[in-house]
């Protein structure tokens, strides 16, 4: 019997002008930046996004949720949630949102630790 494919996750960093996309997987518990697609008043570049989804065939999608430090939402939070809902409707894949508070600090800390090693 063939081994199951490792869980492949695409992560989205939603922005009003661009959406960053990264790929992560469970075996190495790492992620790497893939690409950036355009976003604007007409919405994301769905053609480019669909191509990334076809090429990578993820099992799960995660959209970063930019919250205020007190946990409150801001306008970009609502836009990121709407984007997550549209992804869910378009792909029929599980789509999760992930609190992004302090994620930049954690990444910087991990990068600094890796450089020291």
Secondary structure, DSSP 8 states (H G I E B T S, - for coil): -------EEEEEEE-SSEEEEEEEETTTTEEEEEEEEE--TT---HHHHHHHHHHH--SEEEEEE---TTS---HHHHHHHHHHHHHHHHH-SEEEEEE-TTHHHHHHHHHHHHHH-
